């Protein structure tokens, strides 16, 4: 039986206090980090700045010769340009720094929405949403995104907000054209920021169609139709433009041709685990071009050495000094606890979604599945020799799903007995404290 028609119970005072504490601490850390991190250290920061200048000053899209990130949709760069204008008017000497605080707010929004999605899906389990909130807050790749001059945090917030609208509507049975309009606008804006959000659009549409097929609910068809229409109307021109100007609606920048294989990847790329190096040297160039260990090390630590590692050590030596390697090693070990909970949660929730014909839960899980498929397709189609396009940041939309899955399992274990409750709280606090020690940047 689905949670159809159920609404989340009003949170209790202890739950509100815990949630507020998590959000307040998270905001404090994000704001502090954004103040310490130089905007030019962000991925593709200078290329993003060039794109922003063209959009803001010349009111057009850049050519391939003007920036290496021409393949990205324009929304973030247009927003960044306006933020910088306001910041400059306010007297900021580095207006680009203000854009990093947009990322802070976006990441904080993703944390909150992760908890709200869990609350809608499991109204009878009032502590699951707190657990999901906590898991999202201590996820290193999400916290690291909060310091960036980059479109990914904004795209993730918009995609997660659109996903929340659809999941909530399916869970409560409140469907119709108004829901389709809101979800369609949010998902369209997400896709005008980063194309990874297409996976979320696909999940939302499939979830709504499942509802229509399983329950003969015409309102779900109406909602799906409106979402499709809105997304096509708002994002269609961008994909048409790329198809005309660059020969492919999903064209991707390849500025150095010698850096790219023609197509495909060797088997080791997909199945290589490099367990020995993953837990002893979890940073480049170890196990480079091995998808799973690179993603895991970058999700829980900083595989590409861009966060806490000094700039002079970003590329060399192959083995970092212990003061910089120890925190990264600690992170990949600590990540096992939450990762195991998330994997078990994904399996359990997939079974639950099928058995109960729960379209809301299926939509959430589908968003992760379609993201994984699209990311694998991207890596196969654009095989960079140095593996530089294997970044956990590119699958940031997975954070809410992982947080909900892990939160569900942690809550289920904790409710079995007081002893298990204390164990779960202690283990999670241990991960949180160690992660915060890694995530809080030193004063610049």
Buried (B, 14 or more C-beta within 10 A) or exposed (E): EBBBEBBBEEBEEEBEEBBEEBBEBBBEBBBBBBBEBBBEBBBBBBBBBBBBBBBBEEEEBBEBEBBBBBBBBBBBBBBBBEBBEEBBEEEEEEBBBBBBBBBBBBBBBBBBBBBBBBBBBBBEBBBBBBBBBBBBBBBBBBBBBBBBBBBBBBBBBBBBBBBBBBBBBBBBBBBBBEBBBBBBBBBBBBBBBBBBBBBBBBBBBBBBBBBBEBBEBEBBBBBBBBBBBBBEEBBEEBBEBBEEEBEEBBBBBBEEEEEBEEEEBEEEBEEBBBEEBBBEBBBBEBBBBBBBBBBBBBBBBBBBBBBBBEEEEEEEEEEBEEEBBEBBBBBBBBBEBBBEBBBBBBEBBBEBBEEBBBBBBBBBBBBBBBBEEBBEEBBEEBBBEEBEBBBBBBBBBBBBBBBBBBBBBBBBBBBEEEEEBEEBEEBBEEBBEBBBEBBBBEEE
